[in-house]
Amino acid sequence: MIRKMLVIAAAIAMPVSVVAVTGGVAGAKKAPTPPDPAVTCSVSATVTFAPPGISKAGSASPAKTSTTTTSATTFGGGCTGGGTGNNIVSKSTKCAKKVGQPEPTSNPGCQVGEYGYGSWANFTSGGTASIQKALKKLSFTINGIAYSTKTTGSSEIINGVCGGDVGFQITGVVSAPKQDKGQSSTLNACLGAITGSGLKPGDNFFNAAVDEQGTVATAAIDPSVSTVHIS
């Protein structure tokens, strides 16, 4: 009995410093990690259109879809990091079934029994829908923080935030990391410098879309106006 009383007395007299060292009150919860600060970075990458590229007439293939690829993105403007490359699959346009039937006006380069793709009309009409369908989720790293986002929408940008370029805006919601879950993400990908064949000298992607001269094989995502924003 005396021994039990001494143990209880010793526990009551335990210094506060000991309690602090051993973890404090039993069952206390760890404070949640605060959200990361909002961040805006510049974006650079290269888009390679389904070969041979985009032209007024477009091309034809037995395949029902065509695939445009993006290289891995690099972030700048005071940021480090980037994201992986992506494949953007687009549904092609069905050409005439028989000789003598009219080809779709959107695809003058169609061939009987095949599928047309890669015309400027295809790019204008189906670009945003293809992007949203293909890029349902995005993963990238900014300043050492690994983000995952779920895409909620996409729209075309003509000038506006892209300046003299044309491009796409992809909006989404952050799903990871945990402390940033629910934040919004916005990617503005503005297409600038181009490569290809038969192009009008000095044209960027926007001007090439207006001129419809030659074939655009690749377009650079212009880091001077392209951004990714998390908030």
CORMO-V382533 format. One line per field, one symbol per residue. phi: phi as a letter, one per 30 degrees, with the letter a starting at -180 (. if undefined). psi: psi as a letter, one per 30 degrees, with the letter a starting at -180 (. if undefined). A space follows every 50 residues. Layout:
phi: ???
psi: ???
This chain:
phi: .ddddddddddddededdedddjiddiddddddddddebbbdbbabccde edkcbddibbadddbbbcccdedbcbijcbjlbddbccccddcddddbdj ddddddbeddbeicbcaicddddddcddddddddcdbbbabbhicdcbbc dcabbdccihddiccbabcccabdcadedcejdcbbccccccdbblbidd eidcdddddddhcibcdbbdddddbdbbbba
psi: eeeeeeeeeeeegkkeeeeeeggbkkfkkkkkklkllkkkllkkakkjlk kfaklefalllfkfllkklklklkkahfllaallllkjkkklkklkelkf kklkffifglkkfakklgleeeeeegeeeeeeeeiekkklkjhfkjkklk kflklkkjbbfgbglkakkjlakkfklefgkfllkkjjjkkckllakglk kfkaeeeeeeehkakjelkkjjfffklkkk.
